[in-house]
Amino acid sequence: MKLYITAMSLFVLAVFYLPVVFWLLRRLWRSPRWPGMKKVGILFVAILLAYAIPLGDVTINSLAMAKVCPGAGLHIYKTVEVEGFSGDLGGRDRGGPGKLDSVLSDTLA
């Protein structure tokens, strides 16, 4: 499964979000307020929330995309060069609005 998340988002999560989460989890772990298994349960819920808040929608969408479009993506089977297209107008680029038809007719002729 591919996670659909940008590199900038991962950077922001790593630099700003993770330190705050680790600080809060450490405070929960060292807190004498909750004994034994209660503390483990609270930490488990806190870790799930810490994951779900920034990445829950990304995970759900990634799972849905993997199910709906298993073969999706960019697939190049064969590269074909066609004269007159892909920006190669042979120096006859007149430009401007409405000029495309005349440029294409000159190129295709």
N, C-alpha and C positions, 0 to 999 in steps of 0.2 A: 504494500500500500504506500502510495506517495502522499506525503503531507503537503497540501496546497498552502504554503506560507512563504512569505518573502524573506530574503536575507536581512533586510532592514528590520523586520518584525522580530526575527530571531536575535538580532543585535540588541534591540531595545529590551527584550525579555531577559537576555543574559546580563546586561549591564544595570538595568534599573529594577526589574521585577524580582529576579532571583535573590539578590542580596536582602531585599525586604522580607521575602518569604523565609529564607534561612534564619534571619534574625527573629521573626515571629515564632517559627518552629522551635528554635533554641530556647526562647522565653517560655514557651509552653512546656518543653521538656524539663526545664529547671524549676518550674513552678511547684511549690509544695502543696498547692491547693487540691490537686487530684492525686489519689493514690493508685498504684498498680495498674490494673486492667482498664480502669476508667481513663487514665492518662493515655494509654495505648489507643483506645477508641477515639478519644478527642483528637489525638495526633493523626490518626487514619482519616478522619473526616476533614481535618484541616489540610492534609496533603491532597485529598480528592478535590476540595474546593480550590486550592492553590493551582491545581492543574486545570480544572474545569473553567475557571474564570477567564483566563486568556486563551486557552486552547480547546475548549469544549466544542465550539462551533466548527473549528478547523478539523477536528477529528471526525465529527459527524458528517461534514461535507466530504471529507476525503474517503470515508467508508462508502458513502452514497455514490461518489464518482467511480470508485473501484468496482462497485456492483453494477452500475448502469453502463459504464463505458470501459470495459476491461481492455479494449484494444485502442483506446484513445491516445492521441499524441501525434507528433509530427513524424510521418513516415515518408521518406524519399526513396522511391523505388528506382527511378531512372531520371537523370537530368537531361533535358532536351533544350537545345538552343534554337530559338526561332528568330529569324532575321526580321528586324523592324519593330521589335517589341522590347520590353524591359529597359526602356530609356535609350535604346540605340535607334535614333531617328535619322542617322546619316547626315547630320548637320542641317536638316530641314525643319528644325524645331522653331516654329513661328511664334509659339506661345500665345497667351491671352485667352480669354473666355470665348468659346465657340469655335476655336481654331482646330480642335482635335480631329474633326471629320476631314478637313482638307489635308492635314498632315498624314492621317491614316490612308486616305485615298492615294496620296502621292507615294507613300511607302509601299502599299499593296499593289500599285500599278506596275 
